Amino acid sequence: MARMGYDAALSRLRDLLAESTCGNGKLALVEGGLASGKTHLLHEFSRQAAKAGALMLTATGSRAERKLALGVADQLLRSAGPAASLPEHAARLIGVPDESAGSWGANQPGPYGTLDTNIRELCGVLLDLCADQPLVLAVDDVQFADAPSLRLLLSLQRRMVSKRLLVVLNEWHRGKPTLPEFRAELTRHPCSHIRLAPLSVEDITTLLAKEGVPEPAQLAHGYHRLTGGNPMLLHAALDDRLGAVFTDEDADREGPVAGVAYAQAVLAGLYRWDAELLSVARAAAVLGDRSSPALIAQLLDSRPEETEELLRILTEAGLLLGGRIRHPLGESAILDGMPHGERSALHTRVARLLSQAGAAAADVARHLLAAGQAPEPWAVTALRDAAEHALTAGDPETAVRCLELAVGASADPRERNAGMYALTRALWRKNTAVATPYLPALLDAVRAGQLPPAAAVEVVRYSLWHGQVEAATRAATALCETPERLDPRSAAELSATFHWYFGSDRRLRTVGADGVRVAARRGTWAHAVDRMTTFWVRGGGDTATTSAQHILQSCHVGETALEVVAGALLALRCGSKPHLARSWCERLVQEAARFGDLTWQAVLSGVNASIALRLGDLATAVQQSEQALQLLPAKAWGILIGLPRATLVSARTSLGDYEAAAQVLRQPVPDAMFETFLGLYYLEARGCLFLATDQALAAGGDFQLCGRLMHEWEVDLPALSPWRGNLALVNLELGHTAEARELVRQQLERTRSADIRMRGISLRVLAAASEPARRPALLRQSVEFLTAAQDRLELARALGDFSLAHQKLGEFDQARLLARRATQVTRACLAPGLPAEDDGGAEQRRAPQAGWRQQDQQSRQVLSEAERRVAELAALGHTNREISQMLYITVSTVEQHLTRVYRKLGITRRTDLLSVYELRGHGGEHERTELAGDGLLPTDREDIAS
């Protein structure tokens, strides 16, 4: 048997035609694999033979007509057409024999005689046709021909030796002949046996060149890898290439293209052959990278040797490579072409086989997900194990899919609750709002004692997050009534969670939580958490900050309660380590991003924004809070939305961007938020905006509400919310100086001596409520405290007040010096990357300073003296009312001056003044630009101290 390519096979058939034309009858058996080009070869040869003057009679075997006796013979005769001059009785010889005559060797009588008689007469008719001209009989898919027609072909073979007859039979190639008796009889006589081989790289190169594809030699290897040399797949891929749209940026334009035509060709080739090949191909597609002869045989319940033979056929046909479907598009086409029920059942069987073989849960779950069902307990277990693995690998989407299927398939209530909890935990990492439908059932499970302690505490945390305060408290009550149910860590996390939301665990005390607190103090972790939460009760101190650092060093994203981590960061922020808090926060945000945990990223970004605000870094506070709000939809934030929104409002207010701050406040927030500390942050931020926009009474209402809530909650600490100092500012605005002074003195009494930031803020407010002669001393202390506390925003305010205090006393040199320092620190709040911190490069700082100096000179040339004085004070952050009092002009006059300043300088808002106008003293000794990290020069500190 000769194995040859398409062109060689076509040439061989032409040679046989030439020999038969000379009266030397020939028979050729052409074999080929699936979609190997046999049919195309036969059509092309038939066209060339007819062109050479031969009479062509053609037929195609069909599964549907295998029992139709002489069906192929009938096709041959009818293909001759009217010009063939067939004898009149030729068609009658076919007759309509009984269908039982389809069996090999049958000899049933027909309407015109026995079948054997008719076959002999038909043989004579066909042999007579080649007396006047060469005759070619071409039968495609002879393996599907009916038995009588096969006997006719054998009869012709025995009588064609000296005839001008060529018989070409196309048969698919398989390891075992489809028609063994026919093949045995056929090969007893002279026969040319041709085996079509797949297209080689050289064949493909030639074909691509004929099709006009540019650079065919370079593309041929790629097309050979795509098709395995299968002509049908190759032509389909070329059709896809012609239909593809390429751009100059398309990196793959030089490679092969597989598209719709390729996918359709894969299916067409499979459906054209028998069902066994289709079943094996489907099994290989379902198994994917786990495909192997042994596993496919198990899956199809077939003999291994038969399976290997079918795999060999598919491999030779270019559909398989290394035991799996050659191209992903072909695999998808096979899977999509399967009936849904059959595909689901096959995936389920694969999952069961893999589970029995001890495969990884992730591999088993992949097929269960594809099947869309988990029919037995082993499947539910595999799905839950796979979900845990996916969460660890940072793939919450897969974890959610596994758990959703597991929950739907769980029959046992405890098993269902466990799966529901795991699903909620996975959903929480991406969008907490999606998990809320499961919380009521999980809270019932907590109260019924059907969840482990750690899971129960986490459900309470989730419920508090979404403002289900009463339901969460009832569930926590059930846990606290039986403290033995809580391990030390779970008890500590429960207590820390209530501290995070309410400032203490007072809600648990009423239900006998003493046992819980005792449990929380057992063990090093629980002890650290317990000590960290003391800052809610006693303010930030070494005990709280040290324990907070230990907690952060041992926490991991997704494992430690987020409220514990956020509380630890808050303890550092409220204590003396805000920079350390920022460093930890940024590190944890990066870790959360690696694990794909959007919830952690969002909350920690919100905490980071509040830390930036504490440091006076307004630009970062705005950027981080906006980023946090973009990471999660508003509904997913629950009551925690108060944290980033409060920070954003405060930062925008400090920047003078009041409309943007008010826009944030117009967005709805959950009512339950005002039952928690998150509501206090929000009320404080809103009150400060009201105060900045001359809505003193509204601001006073918010600050008074803060005070009342903190008193009720027994957490009345200025470090957590300085409501008294804020209310004192309201009273000053209303002219109630004595009330303001009393409020700020009460705040100082409640402020820990170690809380230098709050003492600095309080002293500034106290100075404003004191006689002018007393203010410099109070403000000097305020500046010292705030410098040490590294709060640039409050330092800028204190320096501005310090400057005004000296101005009122007629000490103008000191006033100008302090005004300049206040401007520099304020600029650091707006643009921390500018010369607020010493980066060690004086040359890098001279260029921007020169630019500011030039802008300052230009502004002096276009502004009047009155406008310049108003602009200076406005740039320092003073309100219009304060400016009017300091310059002894009306508020309306201040507004008119500012309007003209904005128009002349080409700016639109108050904060833009700092970017085009810098306040400077008039003495040469004050023209210094080198700043330290806090915005002050060493000599400046000496001047202030004196």
N, C-alpha and C positions, 0 to 999 in steps of 0.2 A: 504494500500500500504506500503510495507516494503522498507525503505530507508537503503541501505547497501553499504558496500565497495565492491571492486572488488573480493576479495577472498571469501567473504560471498556470493556474487551473484553467483560465479562459483560453490560453494558448494551447493547452493539452486537448481541450474539447474541439478546438478548431482543427487540430491535427486529426482527431478521430473522425470528424466530419469529412475531411479530405479523403481519408482511407475508405470510409463507407461509401462515398460518392463513386469510388472506383469499383464498387461491387464487393466490398469486403465488409460485411455487416459488423457493427460494433455495439457493445453495451458498456456504459460507464455508470458506475455507482459513486456518487459524490456525497461524502459525509462531512458534517460540520457540527460544531457545537451550537449552543443557544445564540441565536441572532448573529451567526458567524458570517453571513453574507451569501448563503447557499441560494436563496430565492433570487437575490439580486444578480448573482452569477448566472442563474438559469435564464432569467429574463434577458440579460445582455447577450448571452449566447444565442437565444432564440431569435433575437432581433438580427444578429449578424448572420445566422443560418438562413433566415428568410430572405435577407438581402442577397445571399449567395445563390438563391434559386431553389432552396430546399422547401418541401412542403412541411409546415410545422403543425403538429397535433399536440396540444398541451392539456394537462389536467393537474388538479391539486387534491391530495388526500385530505379528508376531514374527519374529525372524530364523530361528527354528527351523522356521517353517511357510511360509517364502517359496516353497517348491516344492510346497506342498500346494494344488492348484488349487481355487479357490472356498472356501478355508479361511475367509477373512474373511466371505464371503457366508453360509457355514454358521453362523458366530458370530452374524451379524445375525438370521438366521431363528430360531435357537434362543433368542436373548435375548427374543423376543416373548412366550414363555410360552403356556400353554393358553388364556388369555383372548383371544388375538389373532384367533382363528377363521381361521387360515391355511388355504388350500386343501390338501387331502390330498396332492396330487401335488407340493407345493412342496419338501418335503424330498427327494423322489425326483429332482427336477431337479438337485440338487447332484451326486448320483451319486458314483461313485468313479472319476474319469477317470484316465487314465495320468499318472504324475508328470511325464512329458515335456511335458505341457501347460502347465508353469509358464512357458515362454518367451512373451514378448510376441507376441500376434497368432496364437498356435497355434489350430488348428481341428481337434482330434482327435475322432474319434467316441467317445462314451461308451456306457454300457449302455442309455441311453435316448435316444440321438441325438447329434448333433454338439455340441461345446461352445458354438459360436455360437448354435445353436438353444436350448440350455438357458439361456444368458445372456439371450436375448430373452424367453423365457417367465418367467424369474425377475424380469426388469425389469417385466413386466406384472403379476406377482403383487404386487410392492412398490407399484406405482402404484395398483393396485386398493385397497390398504390405506388409502390417504389419501382415499378417496372419502367415508368416513363420519366420519373424524376426522383432525386434523392428525397428520402422521407426521414423526418426526425420526430420521435415520440419523446416528449419531455414531461415527466411526472414529478411534481414537487410534493414533499412530505409523503413519500411513498409508505411510510410506516403506518399511515392512517387509511391506506387503500383497502377496499373490500377484498375478500378472499377470491371471488371469481375473477376480478380484474387482475389480481396477482398471478393467477394461473394463466390468464391470457398473456401476460408479459413473459412468463417462463416458456410458454408455448412459442412465442415469437423468437425468444432467444435460441431455442433449439433449431429453428428453421431459417435463421437470418444469415448464415455463414456467407452465402454468395449474393446476398441482396444489398441494394443500396439503401440500407436502413441503419440508423443510429438511434439507440434508445438511451436516454439520459434519465437516471433516477436519483432524486435528492432524498437523503435520509438523515435524520439527526444522529449525532454520534453519542453513543452511550457505551458504558463498559460491557453491558449485556445487550445483545441485539433485541430489538422490539419484536421482530418476526424471525425467530431462529430457524424455523423450517424453510421459510422462503429464502433466507440468507444462505442456508446450507445448499439448497437446490441451485440458487443463482450462481454461487461460486464454484460449482462443479464444472462450469463451462467458462470459456475465455471471457474475461471481464476486466475492464480497466477500473482500478479502485483509486479514487482521489480523496484525500483527506485535507480539507481546508484548514490552514493554520491561521492563527490571529495575525493581524497586521503588525509588521515589524516597524521599528523607528524609521527605517529607510522607506518602507511603504507609505507611512504617514507623511513623511517629508514630501514624497512625490505627490500624494493626494493634496496636501496643503498648497503645493505649488500650482497644481491644476486649478484649485479653487481661488487662486489669486491672493492667498493670505501672505502678508509681508513677512520676510525672514522666516521661511518655513522650517529651516534646519534648526533654528533656535527654539521654535515652538513645538517641534515634533516630540521631544522628550516629555514635555508637560502633558500633551494630549495622550501620549502612550500611558503615562501614569494615571490619567483620568479614566481612560477607557479600557486599558488592558489589551488594546489592539482589536477591540470589538468594532466592526464596521458600522453597525447600526448606532452604537453609542457615539462613535466618532462623528458621524454625519449629524446626529442630533446636537452634539456640542458645537459643531460648526454653524448649525442653524441658530443656536443661542448666541453665538458670537456675532452673527450678522444682525441679530435683533437687539444687541446690546448697544447702549449709548456710552461712549467714552468721552472723558474730559482730559484736558492736559494734566490735571492733578491726579488722575487715576493711576495709582501705582501698579495696578494689576492689569493694565491694558495689554501688556505683552504676554500675559499668560493665558491659559485656556479658560473658557467661560462655560460654566454649567448652569443651566436654567431650566425653564419649563420643558423645553423639548427633550433635554437629557432625562429629566424625571419621568416624562411620559414614555420615553424609549425603554427605561428600566422596567416599567410596569408592562409595557407591550411585550417585551421579550419573555417575561415570566409567565404572563397569561397565555402566551402562544404555546408553551410547553405544557407538560402534564402537571397535575395538582401536587405531586410529591415535591417537585422542585420549588413550587410556590410556597409550600409549607416550610421547607427548609430555609428559604430566603426570609420568610417572615420570622422564623425562629431566630435566625442570625441577627435580624434587625432588632428584635425585642431584646436579645441578650446584649447587644452592643459590644463593648470591649471585653465582656466576659464570654463571648462566643467561642465554642470549641466543639469538635465532633462529638465528644462524650456527652457534653451537656445538652447539645441539640438532640442527640439520640434519646437521652432521658426525657427531655421535654416533649418530644413527639412520640415517645414510647415505641421506638423503631430499633432495628438491629444496627449496631455500630458500623458494620461493613457497608450496609446500604446507605447509611447517612454519609459516610466518607466518600462513597461514589458520587452521590448527589452534590456534595460540596466540591468535589473535583470538577464536575461539569460547570457549576456556577463560577468557579475560579477561572477555568479556561475561557468562559464566556465574558470575563472581565467584570463581573458583578461583585465578586469577592476578592479580597486580598488579605492574606494572613488569617483567614477564617472569619472575617467580618466584612460587612458591606463596604465596598471600596470607597465610596464617597458619601459624606453626610447627607447630601441632597437625595441620593438614591435611597438611603436608609429612611429618610423622612417620607419619601414617596411611597415606599413599601408599607410603612406604619400607617400613613394616612389613608392608604387604600384598603386597609383591613376593616371589616365590620367591627363596630365598637365593642359588642359583646365578646367577640372572638379575641380581640386585642386585649381586653381587660382580663379575660380568663387566662390568656397566655402569660401576661405579666404576673398574675397571681401565682401561677404554677412556677414561674421562674423564681419569684420571691421565696416560695416554700422550699424549692430545691436549694437555693443559696443558704437559707436559714439552716436546713438540715446539714449542709456541708460546712457550717461554722463560719460563713462569710461575715464580713463586717456589717454592723447594723445599718450603716449608711447605704451600702449596696443593696441590702434587702429593702430598705425603705424607698429607695429610688423606684423600684418596680411596684411597690404597693401604691405609691403616689400615682404612678402611671396607670395602675389598674383602677384607682379611685375607690378602693375598698380594702378593709382589713377584716377578713372573715373569721379569724380565730384569735385566741389569746396571744399566741406567739407573734402574730402580726402587730398587735397593739404594743407589746413589749418592744419589738424591733423599732417601731415608730418613735416611741418615747426615748429609747437609747440613741437613736439617730438624731433626735432633736437636741439632746444634751451635747452630742458631739458637734452639731452645727453651731450651737451657741458658743461653745468653746473656741470654735474656728472662726468666729465673727461672721456667721451667716444666719442672722435671725429670720430671714425670709424663708429659708428651707425649714428651719425649726418650727415656724408657725404652720407651714403646710403639713408637716408631719403630725403636729399636735392636734390640729383641727380634724384630721382624719381619725386620729386615735380617740379623741373625745367622742366623735360621732359613732364610733364602733364599740365603745365601752358599755357593757351591760351592768357590771357591778357598780353600785353607787360610790363606794370608796375609790375604786379604780377610776371612775369618771371624775370625781372631785380632784383626785391627784393629777389627772390629765388636764383638767380645766385650769388648775393652778399653774401647771407648767406652761400651758398655752398663754395664760395671762402674763406670766413672767417674760415670755418671749415677745409678746406683743408690746410690752412696756418699753422695750428697747428702741422701738421705732415710732410708735404713736400711742400714747397712753389712752387716748379717747376710744380707740378701737377695742380696748380691753374692758371698758366699763360695763357692757352687757353681762359679763360673767361675775361681776362683783357681788350682786345680791345672793346668788347661789353659794358663792364661796364664803360669804359672811355667815350664812346659815350653817355651812360645814364647820366653820370655826367655833360657833356657839355649840354645835353638837359634838365637838371634840374629834372631828373626822380628818383633821389635817395635822401633820407634825408641827412642833412648836415654831420652827423657823418659818415654815410656810404660813402658819397662822398669823405671825407677827407681820409678815410681808403683806398679807391681805389687808390687815388693819392699816398699814402704811398706804397702800394703794387707795383705800377708801377715804382716808383723811385727805390725800392728795386731791381728790375730786370733790371735796367738801361734804362728804357723807359723814358729818361729825357724830351725830347721834348714833347712827348704825355702827360706826367704827368703835365708838366708846362702849356700846353694848357688847360688841365682840371682844374688846379688850377686857371688859368686866368679867366675861366668862373665863378668860385666860387667868386673870388675877385671882379669881375666887378659888382656883386650884393651882397654887404656885408650883406644885410639884410637876405640873405639865411643862413648865418653862425651864429650859437650860439657862445657865448664866449669860451666855452671849445673847440669846433671844430676849431675855428679860432686860438686859442693858440696852439693846436696840429699841425695844418698845418704849422704855423710859426716855431715851434720847429723841425718839420721834415725837413724843408729846412735848418735850422741851422745845424742839424745833418749831412746832406749830403754835404752842401756847405759852412758851417761856418757862414752863414747869410741868411736872406730872400731877398737878393738883387734881385733875379730873380722875386720875386713878386712885388718889388717896381716899376718895369717898367710897371706894369699893374694896377697901382693904388691901391696897397695893404694897403695904409694908413688906409682905412676904416677897413681892416682886423685887423690891429694892434690896432686900437681903440677898436674894438670888443673884441680883445684878452685881453684887460686890464680891461674889465668889469668882476667882480666876483673874488673871492679869488683864485680859482684854476688857472684861466687864468693869474691872476696877478703873482702867484708863478712861473708858467712856463715862463712867460715873463722875470722875474728877473733871473731865472736860466740860460737862454740863454745868459745873458750878459757876461758870461765867454768866449764866442767865440769872443766877441768884446774887452773886457777889461782884459781878463785873470781871473783866479780863485781868488775870494775874498770872504769876509764874506757874501756879498749879495747873490752871486751865490750859495755858499755852504749851507747857511741856507735855501734858497728856495729849493735846491735839497733835503735836508733832509725832508722838509715838503712834497714834492712830493712823495718821497719813502715811507713815513709813510702812505700815503693815496692811494697808487697804488695797483692794484690787477692784477694778471696774466690773460691775455686775455681780460681785460677791458680797461686798460690804454694803450695808444699807446706805442709800444715797443721802438720807437725812443726817446720818452720823458723819459722813464725809463733809457735807455742807456745814454742819454745826462746828466741826473742827476748824474749817477754813474761817468761819465767822469768829470763832474764839481767837484765832491769830489776828484777824483784822481788827477786832475790838480791843485786842491787847496791844502790845508794843511791837508786833512783828508783821505789819501789813505787807512789806516786801517779800517776806517768806511765804505769806499766804498767796501772793500773786505767783510766785515761782511754783508752788505746789499745784495751784489751780491750772496753770498752763501745762504742766506735765501731765496732769490727769485728763485734761481735754484732749491731748494728743493720744493718750492711751485709749480713751473712749472712741476716738476717730478710727483707730486701728481695728477695734472690735465692732465697728459699725453701730455703736450705741448712740443714737441721736438724742435720746432723753438725757443721758449723762452729759453729752456735749452741750445741750441747750442749758441745763440747769447750772453747770459749772461755768459756762460763759456768762450767765447772769450773775453768778457770785463774783466772777472776775471783774465784771463791770462795776459792782458795788465796791470792790477793793480799789479799783482805779479811781472811783469817786472819793473814797476815803483818802487817797494820796493826793487828791487835787488834780488828777490827770483827766480833765474833762473830755478831751478828744477821744481817748481810749474808752472812757465810760460810755460815751454815745455809741461808738463803733461796736463795742462788745455787747451792749444791751440790745442793739438793733439786730446784731447777728444771732443772739440767743433767741429773739422772738421770731426770726425767720426760719430757724431750724425745726420748730414745731408749730403746728396750727394752734390757734388760740384755745380751742376746746381741749387740746391735749395738755395744756399747761395746768388746767384745773385752777386751784386757788394760788398755786405758786406763781401765777402770772403777775401777782403783785410785786414780786421782787424785781424783774427786769424793767417793768413799766415804771415803778417808783424811781429806780435809778435813772432811767431815761428822762423822766420829768424833772428830776433834780438837776441833772447835768444840763439839760436844755435851759432850765430856768437860770442857772448860774452863768450860762453863756449869753443870757439876754434874749434868747430865741423863744419868747413867750408863746407865740402862736403855735409853734411846733410842740411845745410842752402841753398846751391846752388841747391840741389835736389828739395827743396820746390819752388824755383824760376823758375824751369824748367816747372812747371805745368801752363797751360794757365789760364789767368784771363780775365774778360770782359773788352773790350776797354772803356766802359762807366765808369768804376771804376776810371779812371784817370781824370774824370771831377769832382770828389768829394774828400772830405777830406780823404776818405778811400784810395784813390790813393796816397795821400801825405804820409800816414803812410807806405805804401808799398814802395814808392820811397826812403824814409828815411832809411828803413831797408835794401833795396838793396844797397844803396850807402854806408852804413856802412860795409856791407860785401865786397864790392869792395875795400874799403879803407883798410880793414884788410888783404886782399889778394893781396896787392900791385898793385891794379888797380886804381891808383889815378885819372887818367883822366876820367875814367868811373864814379867813385864816384862823381867827381866834376860836371859832367853833370847832374846826378840825383839831387844833392843838388841845383844846379842853377835852374833846372826846378821847384823844390819845391818853391824856392823864387819867381820865376816869377808868378806861379799860385797863391800864397798867396797875392802877390801884386795886381793881377787882381781881386781877390776875396775880397780885402779890409779887410783881416783878418791876417795881418802880425804880429803875436804874437809869440815870442820865446817859450812860454809855450805850444803852440799847435804844433810847429815844429821848432826846433832850427837850421834852415838851415844855418844861418850865421856861427854859431860855428862849424858845421860840415864842411862847406866849408873852414873855417879857418884851420882845421886839414889837409885838402887836400893841401892847400897852403904851410903849414909847411912841408908836405911830399915832395912837389916839390921845397922847398927851398925859397919860397916867404914869408919871415918872415914879412915884412912890411904890405903886403896885408892881411896876417892872423891877424896881430894885429889890423888893422883897422876894419876888419869884426867883430871881437869879441867885440871891443869897441862899435860898432853900436848895437850889440846884447845886451850888458849891458845897453845901453841907452834905449832900448825898453823893458827891463825887469822891471816889477813892483818891487818896493822895498820889497813887501811882499812875492815875489816869491823867497824864499831863495834857493830852489833847483836849479832853473835855474841860479841864481847868483853864486852858488857854482860851477856848471858845467862851466859857462863862465869864472870864475876866473881861473880855472884849465887850460883851453885852453889859456887864456891870459898869464899865467905864462910860458907856453911852448913857447910863442912867445916873451918873454921878456928876458932881460939879466940875466945870472945866479944869480947875486947878488940880483936881485929883486924877484926871484921866491919864496924863502921861505915865505916871507910875504904874497904874493898873495895866495900861497897854504895853509898857515895857515888859512886864511879866508875861503878858499874853503872847507877845512876839517870841520871847525866849521859850515858852512852853511849846508853842506851835512849830517853831523851828526844830526843836528836838523831836517833836511828834511826826515830822516830815509830811505835814498836811499843807500843801502849797496853796490850796484855795482859801482855807481859813487864815493862813499866814498873810496872803495878799489882802484880805479884808482887814485884818488887824493892822497891817502896815498903813493901809489907807486911812483908817481911823486915827492911827498914831500921827500921821501927817496932818490931818485936820485939827487934832488936838493942839499941836504946836502952832498951827496957823492961827487958831483962836487966841492963843496966848501971845501972838506977835512974834513968835520965833520962826521966822520965815526960812532961814537957811536950813534948819533942821526939817522943816515941813517939806521943802523942795527935795532934800536928800531922801526922805522917807517916801515921798511921792514917786520918785524915780525907782526906788527899790520895789515899791508896790507894783509899778508897771512891769518891771522885769519879771517878777514872780508871776503876775497875772498872765504874761505872755507864755510862761512855761506851762501854765495850766491849759492854754489853748493849743500850743504846739510843743509838746514835750521833747521833740527831736531838735529844737533850736537851742540857743545857748543857755538853757536852764541848768544843764549839768556839764561839768568839766570833762571833756572827752580827751584832754591832753593835747589839743591842737589849736594854738592861738591863731595861726594863720587861717585855719578853716573858719574861725569866728569873725575875722576882720571884714571879710567880704559882705556877709549879711548885715553886720553892724554899719558898714559904710552905706549900704543901701537904705537902711532905716534912717540914718542921719540925713541923707539926701532927701528922703521923703518928708522928714520932719521939717527941713528947711523950706521945701516947697509949700507945705501946709501953712507955715508961718507967713509966707508971702501972700497967700490967697485969703486967709482968715483975718477978720478983725480981732482986736485984743479981747473984746467981750466974748466973741465966738470961740477964741482959743481957750479962754479960761473955762468956759462951759464944756468944751470938748475934752480938756484935760481931766476934769472931774468925772465926766461921763465914761471916759476910757478906764478910769479907776473902778468903775462899777457902781458909782453912787446913783441913787434914784433922782428923778427930777425934783422931788420935794426936798431932798437933802441938798441938792445943788442950789435951789432957790434960797434955802436958809443960810448956806455958807456964803453966797454972793449977794444976799440981801436984795433979791429980785423976785418977781412973781413966778409961779410955776408956768404960767402961759408964756412969759418971756423966755424961760429956759427952753420950752418946746419950740418957740420960733427960732431961737439961736441954733438948736440942733437941726432943725429942718434945713436951714441955710448951710450948715456945716456938711450935712449929707450931700446936698446938691453940689457944693463946691468941690468936695473930695471924691465925688462919684461913687458913694457907697449907699447902702440901703438899710443897714441896721447898726445898732449900737456896738456890737462886738467887732465890726469891721474897723472901728477906729484904731484898734491896736495894730492892725496890719499896715496902716499908712501913716500913723502918727505916734511918736514916742515922746513922753514927757521928759524934760531934761532940766537940770539946775543951771544957773547962770554963772557959776564959778568954774574956772578951769580945773580946779582940784577935784571936781565931781564928774569930769568927763571920762569915767572908767568903764570898761566893758567886760573885764574878766570876772566871771561869776563862779561861785561854788555850787555844789549840788543842791543847796536849798534856795538858790537865787540871791544869796547875800555874799558880799565881799568880806574878808576878815576885818578890813578897816571899817566897813559899814557896821559890823557888829560892835566894834569899839565905840563908834559914834552913837549908836543906839543905846548901848549900855551906859554911856556917860550922860 
